[in-house]
């Protein structure tokens, strides 16, 4: 062989080696690091942390938020206000002065276990910071507890070294009610001191006053008479990506699947949509619909609470930073895990395996909120290869900046077509990733002989937009690109479902209650899939739509059968679409139909919902804490 040919072969080998080092070796190292991190976290969450003892297994906890409960009398406070507390969120706080009582009168139940509340020093002069204060707790005019308070210690204030200031901190207190026989409780709280204070200008805040009830239940043993349910929410999964070349596993089990199409979400972003799934109600009822309205109301009951009260074990997994205990999404779950953010389904499978090993003899309801198809899109490299996506991880900061420029300025030309195509391929790789993880989940159920007795419900909270209507990601409009979602039921011997209808994600809760015969007197906005009719109406909303030079503003709409109306209050603009003729909502026919009977009918129905909605002034003034603001910015919402 000539030296020239040898040199050419050597050059090709060198080039291939560089290609391998740059694309594959780097990704393999990243995956190995990721695997080590996962193993470390799995050790942190040891098997013992998900074990019940016998008493816990037959007892469930219910928290009653007294600040929202009718018939509870609060008095003695100077004022009630909403305070923005660093790292603790926006709190509804009762403000009182030093040495004055906050009075709370309420009725306890037979199963009331204890009372809990949080308090802290909203304002305190520096010269009395070193003094010892005392929290006095009275029940029916008898002192039941006296707790020393040291404002100078870290229990009330924490140092923020970067900003060289001290930040306010709550302290939680629990008061036992076991020995209190009286049904009516008069609770008195005050901060005082045995020391002589020269400056008594001390302000105290009280919040999160909750009554904790313990309820005895009989857990149902798995005898094959009932079904187990696993709900898998894949965040931002588009409806037009399932049962395509991107979901080979779903395609292979299509005989066991029922695809309910079309299915709609109530909103184009996570918070209100997920809360509506878990409550079966519209956002104005469950009170989760914008950045400063983010906690599920204690007046409504959640899906896991219904199942828990009827003997099911319940477990929830989440990796979305908005779906956490802080916002009430843990209600009704015997176990609720949030081990980290932006995790995929395969991360949770070891937990599921351990949990099922312990409790497979019990009927269970499982909820998993996974994040494969939510940005950042960074699937393992084998799925990137299948999707023909770049092996180089794209810059999330750059993409967020493009998203902000495009959405805020309503100008899709600000992003290059080639760059957008790269992003879409990364998204497609994540769809392949989720499909593979679903395969692993089903395999696990089959190995444990649970597949025949389990119904899997696969869905998304909203879609994802790639300039179909001039926007990127989600939450910036309420077109069907974002509202239309997949809803897939997988299982054997599934009860009859009314097909060829229109569906809502709010239908999931009443359907499962109907399947198992669980009673509820709630007026759900969703309908059981066994009781669907041909008429369909769904009120939709988003408080985050962008208007050029005006920031975020609300947008409302209604889907009524094959028609859709959209209203923009700030601009007083209307849109109207015939979804049968124009499913992609490309032609606004408002001017053509505004005087017709069908438009007047749809508008009249829409007006009924709109009256019950929170329509803010032109400039929204939402108060959110620093931690939540950072979270929302990291997710691309701000």
C-alpha positions in Angstrom: 0.0 0.0 0.0 1.4 3.4 -1.0 2.3 6.0 1.7 -0.3 8.3 0.2 -3.1 5.8 0.7 -1.9 5.0 4.2 -1.9 8.7 5.0 -5.5 9.1 3.7 -6.7 6.1 5.7 -5.0 7.6 8.8 -6.7 10.9 8.2 -10.1 9.2 7.9 -9.5 7.3 11.1 -8.3 10.4 12.9 -11.4 12.2 11.7 -13.7 9.4 12.9 -11.9 9.4 16.3 -12.5 13.1 16.7 -16.1 12.7 15.7 -16.5 9.9 18.3 -14.8 12.0 21.0 -16.8 15.1 20.3 -20.3 13.6 19.9 -20.4 10.2 21.6 -17.8 10.1 24.3 -18.9 13.4 25.8 -22.5 12.2 25.9 -21.5 8.9 27.4 -19.6 10.6 30.1 -22.5 12.9 30.8 -24.9 9.9 31.0 -22.5 8.2 33.4 -22.4 11.3 35.6 -26.2 11.4 35.4 -26.4 7.7 36.4 -24.1 8.2 39.4 -26.2 11.2 40.5 -29.4 9.2 40.2 -27.9 6.3 42.2 -26.8 8.8 44.9 -30.3 10.3 45.2 -31.9 6.9 45.3 -29.7 6.1 48.3 -30.9 9.3 49.9 -34.5 8.2 49.4 -34.0 4.8 51.0 -36.7 2.1 51.0 -37.5 2.8 54.7 -38.7 6.3 53.8 -41.7 4.9 51.9 -42.8 2.4 54.5 -46.0 2.7 56.5 -46.4 1.4 60.0 -49.8 -0.2 60.8 -51.3 2.9 62.3 -50.3 5.0 59.4 -51.8 2.5 56.9 -55.2 2.8 58.5 -55.2 6.5 59.2 -55.3 9.5 56.8 -54.7 13.1 57.5 -57.0 16.0 56.4 -55.9 19.6 56.7 -58.6 22.3 57.1 -57.4 25.8 56.3 -59.3 27.9 58.8 -58.5 31.2 57.0 -60.7 29.9 54.1 -63.3 28.1 56.2 -66.8 29.6 56.6 -68.1 30.1 60.1 -64.6 30.7 61.6 -64.3 34.1 63.4 -61.0 36.0 63.5 -60.7 39.1 65.7 -58.2 41.1 67.7 -55.8 41.6 64.8 -54.8 45.1 63.6 -55.3 44.3 60.0 -55.2 41.5 57.4 -53.0 41.8 54.5 -51.1 39.9 51.8 -47.4 40.0 52.5 -44.6 39.0 50.2 -42.0 37.0 52.2 -38.7 36.0 50.8 -38.5 32.3 50.1 -41.9 31.7 51.6 -44.3 33.0 49.0 -47.2 35.4 49.1 -49.0 34.8 52.4 -52.4 35.9 53.7 -51.4 37.3 57.1 -53.1 38.5 60.2 -51.1 41.4 61.7 -51.2 42.1 65.4 -49.2 44.3 67.9 -47.0 43.2 70.8 -49.0 42.0 73.9 -52.4 41.9 72.0 -54.4 38.7 71.3 -55.3 37.2 68.0 -58.7 35.4 68.6 -59.8 32.5 66.5 -63.2 30.9 67.2 -64.1 27.6 65.4 -65.7 24.2 65.8 -63.5 21.1 65.9 -64.5 17.6 64.8 -64.5 14.4 66.7 -61.4 13.3 64.8 -59.5 16.7 65.2 -56.0 15.8 66.2 -54.2 19.1 66.5 -54.0 22.7 65.4 -51.0 24.1 63.5 -50.1 27.7 62.6 -47.1 29.8 61.6 -46.0 33.1 63.2 -43.1 35.5 63.0 -41.8 39.0 63.7 -42.8 41.2 60.8 -41.2 44.2 62.3 -39.0 44.5 65.4 -36.7 47.3 66.6 -33.0 46.4 66.7 -32.7 47.4 70.4 -35.1 44.6 71.4 -33.8 41.9 69.1 -31.8 40.3 71.8 -34.7 40.2 74.3 -36.5 36.9 75.1 -40.2 37.0 74.0 -42.9 34.5 74.9 -45.6 33.0 72.7 -48.7 32.3 74.8 -51.4 29.9 73.5 -54.8 29.9 75.2 -57.7 27.5 74.4 -61.1 28.4 76.0 -59.3 30.9 78.3 -56.9 28.3 79.7 -53.2 28.6 78.8 -52.0 25.4 77.2 -48.5 26.4 76.1 -45.9 29.0 76.6 -42.9 29.0 74.2 -39.8 31.2 74.5 -38.9 33.1 71.3 -35.5 34.5 70.5 -35.7 36.9 67.5 -31.9 37.2 67.3 -31.5 33.5 66.5 -31.8 31.8 63.1 -35.3 30.4 63.9 -36.9 33.8 62.9 -34.4 35.5 60.6 -31.8 34.1 58.3 -28.8 35.9 56.9 -28.7 36.5 53.2 -24.9 36.9 52.9 -24.9 38.0 49.3 -27.2 40.9 50.0 -25.8 41.5 53.6 -29.3 41.6 55.1 -31.4 39.4 57.3 -34.6 37.9 55.9 -37.8 37.1 57.7 -38.6 33.5 58.5 -41.7 31.7 59.8 -41.8 29.4 62.7 -44.4 26.5 62.9 -46.2 25.5 66.0 -48.5 22.5 66.7 -51.1 22.4 69.5 -52.7 19.1 70.5 -56.5 19.0 70.7 -56.8 15.4 71.9 -57.7 16.3 75.5 -60.1 19.2 74.5 -63.6 17.9 75.0 -65.4 21.1 74.0 -66.6 21.2 70.4 -66.3 25.0 70.2 -62.8 26.3 70.4 -61.7 29.8 71.3 -58.0 30.1 70.5 -56.0 33.1 71.7 -52.5 33.8 70.6 -50.2 36.6 71.7 -46.5 37.5 71.9 -45.4 39.1 75.2 -42.3 39.3 77.3 -41.3 39.2 81.0 -38.5 41.7 80.3 -39.0 45.4 80.3 -39.0 46.6 76.7 -38.1 50.2 76.0 -39.5 50.1 72.5 -42.7 48.0 72.1 -43.2 48.8 68.4 -43.2 45.1 67.6 -45.4 43.7 64.8 -46.3 40.0 64.7 -47.7 38.0 61.7 -49.9 34.9 62.0 -50.7 32.7 59.0 -51.5 29.1 57.8 -53.8 28.4 60.7 -54.9 24.8 60.0 -57.0 22.2 61.8 -55.6 18.7 61.3 -58.1 15.8 61.4 -57.1 12.1 61.5 -59.6 9.8 59.8 -59.7 6.0 60.2 -60.0 4.0 56.9 -60.0 0.4 55.9 -57.5 -0.2 53.1 -58.8 -2.5 50.4 -56.8 -5.7 49.7 -56.2 -6.6 46.0 -58.6 -9.4 45.3 -59.1 -8.6 41.6 -62.5 -7.0 42.1 -61.3 -3.4 41.5 -58.8 -1.8 39.2 -55.5 -0.1 40.1 -55.0 3.3 38.3 -51.7 4.9 37.2 -52.0 8.4 35.8 -49.0 9.5 33.8 -48.9 13.2 32.9 -46.2 14.0 30.3 -45.7 17.7 30.5 -46.1 19.6 27.2 -46.7 16.5 25.0 -48.4 17.4 21.8 -51.4 15.5 20.6 -50.1 15.2 17.1 -46.9 13.3 18.2 -48.5 10.2 19.6 -49.3 7.2 17.4 -46.7 8.3 14.9 -43.2 7.1 14.1 -42.1 8.8 17.3 -44.1 6.4 19.5 -43.2 2.9 18.3 -44.2 1.2 21.6 -47.6 2.9 21.7 -48.1 1.8 18.1 -47.3 -1.8 19.0 -49.9 -2.0 21.8 -52.6 0.0 20.0 -55.1 -2.9 20.5 -55.0 -2.3 24.2 -55.3 1.5 23.8 -58.2 3.9 23.5 -57.3 7.3 22.1 -59.9 9.9 23.1 -59.7 12.5 20.4 -60.2 15.4 20.6 -59.4 16.1 24.3 -58.9 19.7 25.5 -57.2 21.3 28.5 -58.8 24.2 30.3 -55.6 26.3 30.0 -52.4 26.5 28.1 -50.0 26.1 31.0 -49.3 23.8 33.9 -50.8 25.2 37.1 -54.5 25.6 36.2 -54.5 22.6 34.0 -53.1 20.1 36.5 -55.3 21.5 39.3 -58.3 21.0 37.0 -57.3 17.4 36.3 -57.0 16.7 40.1 -60.3 18.4 41.0 -62.5 18.0 37.9 -63.3 21.7 38.1 -62.6 24.9 36.3 -59.8 27.2 37.6 -62.2 29.7 39.2 -63.4 27.0 41.5 -60.1 25.5 42.5 -58.4 28.9 42.6 -55.2 28.1 40.7 -55.1 30.3 37.6 -52.3 32.8 37.7 -48.9 33.5 39.4 -50.3 34.8 42.6 -53.4 32.5 42.7 -51.5 29.3 42.9 -52.8 27.1 45.8 -55.6 24.6 45.5 -58.5 25.8 47.5 -59.3 23.8 50.7 -63.0 24.0 49.8 -62.6 21.4 47.0 -61.6 17.8 47.2 -58.9 16.2 45.0 -58.8 12.9 43.1 -56.4 11.2 45.5 -58.5 12.3 48.5 -61.6 10.5 47.1 -59.6 7.3 46.5 -57.8 7.5 49.8 -61.1 7.8 51.7 -62.4 4.7 49.9 -59.5 2.5 50.9 -57.0 2.9 48.1 -53.3 3.6 48.8 -52.2 6.7 46.9 -48.8 7.9 45.8 -47.7 10.9 43.8 -44.4 11.6 41.9 -43.6 15.0 40.5 -40.6 16.7 38.9 -42.3 19.9 37.9 -41.3 22.7 40.3 -44.8 24.1 40.3 -46.6 20.8 41.2 -45.4 20.5 44.8 -46.5 20.4 48.4 -46.2 24.2 48.7 -49.1 24.7 46.4 -51.4 21.9 47.8 -50.7 19.3 45.1 -49.8 16.7 47.8 -53.3 16.6 49.2 -54.7 13.1 49.5 -51.4 11.3 48.7 -50.1 8.8 51.3 -46.7 9.3 49.7 -45.7 12.4 47.7 -42.2 12.6 46.2 -40.6 15.6 44.6 -36.9 14.5 44.4 -35.9 17.1 41.8 -36.9 19.1 38.8 -37.2 18.3 35.1 -36.9 14.5 35.6 -38.1 11.9 33.2 -40.2 8.8 33.9 -37.2 6.5 33.9 -35.9 8.3 37.0 -39.0 7.3 39.0 -39.1 3.6 37.9 -36.8 2.4 40.8 -39.1 4.1 43.3 -42.1 2.5 41.7 -40.5 -0.9 41.8 -39.8 -0.6 45.5 -43.2 0.8 46.3 -45.1 -1.9 44.3 -43.0 -4.6 46.1 -44.3 -3.3 49.4 -47.9 -2.6 48.6 -48.9 -4.6 45.6 -51.4 -6.5 47.7 -53.3 -3.2 48.1 -55.3 -1.4 45.5 -53.6 1.8 44.6 -53.9 5.1 42.7 -50.6 6.5 41.3 -50.0 9.9 39.8 -46.7 10.7 37.9 -45.9 14.1 36.5 -42.9 13.6 34.2 -41.0 16.2 32.2 -39.5 14.6 29.0 -41.2 16.9 26.5 -40.9 20.1 28.6 -37.9 22.3 27.9 -35.0 21.8 28.2 -35.2 19.1 25.6 -32.1 16.9 26.3 -32.9 13.2 25.6 -30.3 10.5 25.8 -28.2 10.4 22.7 -29.7 7.2 21.2 -33.1 8.9 20.9 -31.4 12.0 19.4 -29.9 9.7 16.8 -33.3 8.3 15.9 -34.8 11.7 15.7 -31.9 13.0 13.7 -31.3 15.7 16.3 -28.0 17.3 17.1 -25.8 15.7 19.7 -24.7 19.1 20.9 -26.9 20.4 23.7 -28.6 23.6 22.7 -28.4 26.7 24.9 -31.5 27.0 27.0 -30.7 30.7 27.8 -30.5 31.4 24.1 -33.8 29.7 23.5 -35.5 31.5 26.4 -34.3 34.8 24.9 -35.7 33.9 21.5 -39.0 32.8 23.2 -39.3 36.1 25.0 -38.5 38.2 21.9 -41.0 36.3 19.8 -43.8 36.1 22.3 -43.5 39.6 23.7 -43.1 41.3 20.3 -45.5 39.0 18.4 -42.9 38.7 15.7 -42.1 35.1 14.6 -39.5 36.4 12.1 -37.1 37.0 15.1 -36.2 33.3 15.1 -34.4 31.6 12.2 -36.1 28.7 10.5 -33.1 26.4 10.7 -32.7 27.0 14.4 -36.3 26.2 15.0 -36.0 23.0 13.1 -33.1 21.9 15.4 -35.3 22.6 18.5 -38.2 20.6 17.0 -35.9 17.6 16.4 -34.7 17.8 20.1 -38.4 17.8 21.1 -39.1 14.8 18.9 -36.2 12.9 20.6 -37.9 13.5 23.9 -41.1 12.0 22.6 -39.2 8.9 21.6 -37.6 9.0 25.1 -41.0 9.1 26.8 -42.4 6.3 24.6 -39.5 4.1 25.6 -40.0 4.9 29.3 -43.7 4.0 29.0 -42.6 0.6 27.6 -40.4 0.1 30.6 -43.3 1.0 33.0 -45.6 -1.5 31.3 -42.9 -4.2 31.4 -42.5 -3.7 35.1 -46.3 -4.1 35.7 -46.3 -7.3 33.7 -43.3 -8.7 35.6 -45.2 -8.0 38.9 -48.4 -9.5 37.5 -50.2 -6.2 37.8 -50.9 -5.3 34.2 -54.2 -7.2 33.9 -55.6 -5.4 37.0 -54.2 -1.9 36.2 -55.5 0.9 34.0 -53.0 3.4 32.7 -54.1 6.9 31.7 -51.6 8.8 29.6 -52.2 12.5 29.0 -50.6 15.9 28.9 -51.4 19.2 30.7 -51.0 21.3 27.5 -49.3 21.2 24.1 -46.2 22.9 22.8 -46.1 25.5 20.1 -43.4 26.0 17.4 -44.7 29.2 15.7 -48.0 27.6 14.5 -49.6 30.8 15.7 -46.6 33.0 16.0 -45.5 31.8 19.5 -43.0 29.5 21.1 -43.3 26.9 24.0 -46.7 27.4 25.8 -49.0 29.7 27.8 -48.9 32.6 25.4 -52.2 31.9 23.7 -55.3 29.6 23.8 -55.3 28.1 20.3 -55.8 24.4 20.0 -52.1 23.8 19.3 -51.7 24.3 23.1 -55.2 23.3 24.3 -55.6 20.0 22.4 -53.9 17.2 24.2 -53.5 13.4 24.0 -55.7 11.3 26.3 -54.9 7.5 26.1 -56.4 4.8 28.2 -54.4 1.6 28.3 -55.7 -1.6 29.9 -57.6 -4.8 29.8 -61.4 -5.1 30.2 -61.9 -1.3 30.2 -65.5 -0.4 30.8 -67.5 1.2 28.0 -66.5 4.7 27.0 -68.6 6.9 24.9 -66.5 7.3 21.8 -66.6 9.8 18.9 -67.2 12.6 21.4 -65.3 15.7 22.6 -63.5 15.3 25.9 -61.9 17.4 28.6 -59.1 16.6 31.0 -61.6 17.4 33.8 -63.5 14.3 32.7 -60.8 12.0 34.3 -61.8 12.5 37.9 -65.6 11.9 37.6 -64.9 9.0 35.2 -62.7 7.2 37.8 -65.3 7.9 40.6 -68.0 6.5 38.3 -66.0 3.4 37.5 -65.4 2.5 41.1 -68.9 3.7 42.4 -67.4 6.3 44.7 -70.0 8.9 45.8 -69.5 12.6 45.5 -71.9 15.5 45.9 -69.5 18.0 44.1 -70.7 19.8 41.1 -67.9 18.8 38.7 -67.3 20.7 35.5 -66.0 17.5 33.9 -68.3 14.6 32.9 -67.8 10.8 33.3 -66.8 9.2 30.0 -69.7 6.8 30.4 -72.2 9.7 30.5 -70.9 11.9 27.7 -73.5 13.6 25.3 -73.1 15.1 21.9 -73.2 18.6 23.3 -69.8 19.9 24.5 -68.8 23.2 26.1 -65.5 24.1 27.7 -64.5 27.4 29.2 -60.8 28.1 28.7 -58.5 30.9 29.9 -54.9 32.1 30.2 -53.6 35.0 32.2 -50.2 35.0 30.5 -51.0 36.0 26.9 -48.5 38.6 25.6 -49.6 41.8 24.0 -47.0 44.0 22.3 -45.7 46.7 24.7 -48.4 45.7 27.3 -46.9 42.6 28.9 -48.9 39.7 30.1 -52.7 39.9 30.0 -55.7 37.5 30.2 -57.4 35.9 27.3 -60.6 33.9 27.6 -62.5 31.5 25.3 -65.2 28.9 24.9 -65.4 25.7 22.8 -69.0 24.9 22.0 -69.4 21.8 19.9 -67.6 22.7 16.6 -67.3 26.4 17.4 -64.7 28.4 19.3 -64.9 32.0 20.6 -61.9 33.9 21.9 -62.0 37.2 23.8 -59.2 39.6 24.6 -60.5 42.0 27.3 -57.6 44.5 27.3 -57.9 45.1 23.5 -61.7 44.3 23.4 -60.9 42.0 20.4 -63.0 38.9 19.4 -62.1 35.8 17.4 -64.5 33.1 16.2 -63.6 29.8 14.5 -65.5 26.9 12.9 -63.3 24.0 14.1 -64.9 21.5 11.7 -63.9 23.5 8.6 -60.9 25.2 10.1 -59.3 22.9 12.8 -56.0 24.8 12.8 -57.7 28.1 13.5 -56.2 30.0 10.7 -59.2 32.1 9.6 -61.0 34.4 12.1 -64.6 34.6 10.9 -65.8 37.0 13.6 -66.7 39.8 11.2 -68.7 37.4 9.0 -70.7 35.8 11.8 -71.1 38.4 14.5 -74.7 39.0 13.6 -75.7 35.4 13.2 -77.7 33.3 15.6 -74.9 30.7 16.3 -72.5 33.5 17.3 -75.1 35.1 19.6 -75.8 31.7 21.2 -72.1 30.9 21.8 -71.4 34.4 23.1 -74.4 34.2 25.5 -73.0 30.9 27.0 -69.5 32.4 27.1 -70.8 35.5 28.9 -72.1 33.3 31.8 -68.7 31.9 32.4 -67.0 35.3 32.0 -69.1 36.9 34.8 -67.6 34.4 37.2 -64.0 35.0 36.1 -61.3 37.3 37.6 -60.8 39.9 34.9 -58.0 42.2 36.1 -57.3 45.8 35.1 -55.1 46.5 32.1 -52.0 46.4 34.2 -51.6 43.2 36.2 -49.9 43.6 39.6 -49.1 40.1 40.8 -47.1 39.8 44.0 -44.9 36.8 44.1 -41.9 35.9 46.2 -38.3 35.8 44.9 -38.0 32.0 44.9 -41.2 31.6 42.8 -40.1 34.4 40.5 -36.8 32.5 39.9 -38.7 29.3 39.3 -41.0 30.8 36.8 -38.2 32.5 35.0 -36.2 29.3 34.8 -39.3 27.6 33.2 -39.6 30.4 30.7 -42.9 31.9 32.0 -41.3 35.2 32.9 
